[in-house]
Amino acid sequence: MFEFTVTARAGRARTGVFHTPHGDLLTPVFAPVGTQAAVKTLTPAQVRELGATLVLANTYHLYLRPGDDLVREMGGLHPFMQWPGPMLTDSGGFQVFSLADSRKIDDDGVTFKSHIDGSLHRFTPEKSIQIQENLGADIIMAFDECSDPNDRAYTAKAMERTHRWAERCLAAKTRPDQALFGIVQGGIVPDLRTASARFIASLPFPGIAIGGLSVGETKAEMYATLDVVTPLLPEDKPRYLMGVGTPEDLIEGVARGVDIFDCVLPTRLARHNAAFSPEGRLNLMNAAYARDKRPIDETCDCYTCRTFTRAYLRHLIVAKETLAGTLLSIHNLRALIRLMETIRLAIQDGTFEAKIPALLAQWRGNAKREPLAKPPR
Amino acid sequence: MFEFTVTARAGRARTGVFHTPHGDLLTPVFAPVGTQAAVKTLTPAQVRELGATLVLANTYHLYLRPGDDLVREMGGLHPFMQWPGPMLTDSGGFQVFSLADSRKIDDDGVTFKSHIDGSLHRFTPEKSIQIQENLGADIIMAFDECSDPNDRAYTAKAMERTHRWAERCLAAKTRPDQALFGIVQGGIVPDLRTASARFIASLPFPGIAIGGLSVGETKAEMYATLDVVTPLLPEDKPRYLMGVGTPEDLIEGVARGVDIFDCVLPTRLARHNAAFSPEGRLNLMNAAYARDKRPIDETCDCYTCRTFTRAYLRHLIVAKETLAGTLLSIHNLRALIRLMETIRLAIQDGTFEAKIPALLAQWRGNAKREPLAKPPR
C-alpha cells in the first residue's frame, strides 16, 4: 500500500501510479475540492463522469459541521459522501490560520473561533491527525503553519514549528490504511525551502507536499521555489503542490516534477459565471453570448460542451438558475482533468517538453491568478 | 400525429399512448416543470434518468427571458434546453393573471407589468399562440382566464372569455407539428363546468385541459368538479389537469379519468428541504436525521435513495450546499413518476381500483396542499 511507481519521465516531469486503499491514482493528477464533503453543485456520479479520480475534503469545515465523530459513525468520508475513489483531507491548518483575527498560534497548536457560531476550538498536530483519522481519507496531511511569504522572520519561525509538528503528526498517527504526507514550508526564501525540503524528506512520509505557495507570491517566485524544492525530494514519493491552481500553474508545476494538485478555482469560477476556454476565460454572463450557438469549448468532451450552447448557459445565468453553476463546474473541472490527461500522455510518449510552449499558449488566457485566499466561507 | 389511443381501462381511469413529434407519451403521466427552460437544479440527463417523459416550460417566463424570438432562433425549446422528449408550454395566462395588481384584463387580452423590470407587455390569444409557436413545444395551451373559484359572477364571465379565446387560439395556430389543447374553466360551479366541458369538447382540439383547479378550492371541491367534467369529455382525447399536484391528487385524478399532470411541488419542496416518503413528508433539516443511516425511502429506486443516507442529506442542507436541492429534487420527482408507473401497471393488470385505498394510505402523509399559488418568482 502507498507505494509510488514512476512509470515515465520527461525532464523533471514524471508519470506515476500511487496505490491507495480506494484504487490506483495515475499522476500527475488534479483533484477537485469537496470542501464540505461535496464537490459544490455536483453529484459524485457527475464528478466520476468528468474523469476525477482523487477528491479533496477540508478538515476545518468537516470538524465544525457535521463533526468528524459523526462522519466516523457513518463509516468515514467515503461512504458518507459516496466517493468511491481515493480521497485526501488537508490538516485544517491553512484554513484556521486564514481566520486572521480570530485565532491565536502557539508552539503547541492554535486556538480559534468558529466562523459559524464564534465558538472556541483548539487544533494541535495530534488533534488534526485524530480528526483526519475519523474522516478516513486515503491521504492525510501533517498539521503545518503557512506563513506570509513576504515576512522572512515569521516564515523561518513557522517553518521550524512545521517541522516539530510534522514529527508529532507522525507519532500521533495510528491508522495503517492512511498515507500521512509531510509538508515543506519556508516561504519564498531559497535557504529556508532547502532546509525544509531536506528535513521533511528525511522523515518517513510516503508522500511530500509543498505548502505555502499560491498565497500571495508572484508566479515567478512560485516557480523559482519549486525549482529549489523538487530536486531535493526523493524520486519514489509523490509530490503534492497544495491549493494550485490555474491551468498554467499545472503545466509549470508538472514540468518541475509535481504529481498532485488541488484547487477550488474551477468550481469557484463556475459560481462566478466564468469558464476556462482556449479563447481565455469566458464570462458567460456577457451579452455577447446571448445568441452564441457554440459550446464553451469546441474541443472539450465534457457533458456541458457536448450538450449546451453558450446562449443557453447565459440564459441560465441571467435567469439565476443554479443549473448554470453545475454545468460550468462540470466544464471547468473537466478542462483541468483533461489537461492532466493530455500531459500524462505527452510524458509517456516523450513529447511533453516539446509541447510545453503550445500548452502554455493555449491556456495563457486562463492564467490570471485569483486573489489571495480569503477566510473560509 | 397527436392520436391518443386508450390501451386499458379501470373504471374511469385509463392508460393510453399519445403520439408526439418527440416520441410516444405513456399516460397517465406526471410532467416535471422547467419554468425557465430548466427543471430546477437538474441536468436533462438527470431528468431523463429519473424516468421523466414529458417536461413543461412556462411561456410567461420565457417570453420575458430570454425571449421567445431568441428561443426560436436557437431552434426552439428542445435543442435550446436539450430535452429530447415531448414538451408542453402553458399559455402564459395563469401567471399573468396571478400578477394581481400589475395586470389589467379586457375582452381582447391582458396588459401586464413584467415582474423583472416593471416594463409593460400585452398578451392576447393570438400573441400567446405566436409565442408558443416560437418556443416550439409539442403540446401548447389555449390562452384562458383562471378565475377565483369563490367568485361566481367573475367565474361565469371568465369562462365566457375563455371560450371566445379558445376559438381565437384555434384560428391563430399555424404549426401542424404542435397539439393545441383547449381548457375547461368554470370554477367549482357544476353548471358552469358542464357548459364549459361541452363547449371545449365541441371544438377541434386534440387534447383537453382542466384549468382553474388547485387554486384555492378544497380537495373535495376539486374532486367533485372532476366528477362533473371528465364524463363530458371525449374518450379519445387526453385530459390534462393543470398544476396538480400532490401524490393524493394524482391518484384521485387518475381515478377520475385524468391522463396528464404537472406541478412544481416536487422541486419546490426540494428547495425547502422536504421529501416525499411513505412516512409522510420529511423535513430533512430536522436534527432527528443527523445520524440516520437510512435513505429517504427504503423502497425508492432513485439515485438519491440508492446512494445517500438521510444523515448526509441533512449535512448538505445544514452546510447550505445546493447539492441538497438537486438530490431532493431527484427523489421527489422520481417518487411521483414512480407512482404513475405503479398506477399504469395497476390499470393494465386490472388491479387499480382495488389498490386505490392502499395507495392513498401510503401517500396520505404527503397530501398536504401547498398554499395558493403565488405570483411568479
Interface residues (C-beta under 8 A of the other chain):
Chain A: Q36 A37 A38 K40 T41 L42 T43 P44 A45 Q46 H61 R65 P66 L70 E73 M74 F80 M81 Q82 A290 R291 K293 Y303 T307 F308 T309 A311 Y312 R314 H315 L316 V318 A319 E321 T322 L323 G325 T326 L327
Chain B: Q36 A37 A38 K40 T41 L42 T43 P44 A45 Q46 H61 R65 P66 L70 E73 M74 F80 M81 Q82 A290 R291 K293 Y303 T307 F308 T309 A311 Y312 R314 H315 L316 V318 A319 E321 T322 L323 G325 T326 L327
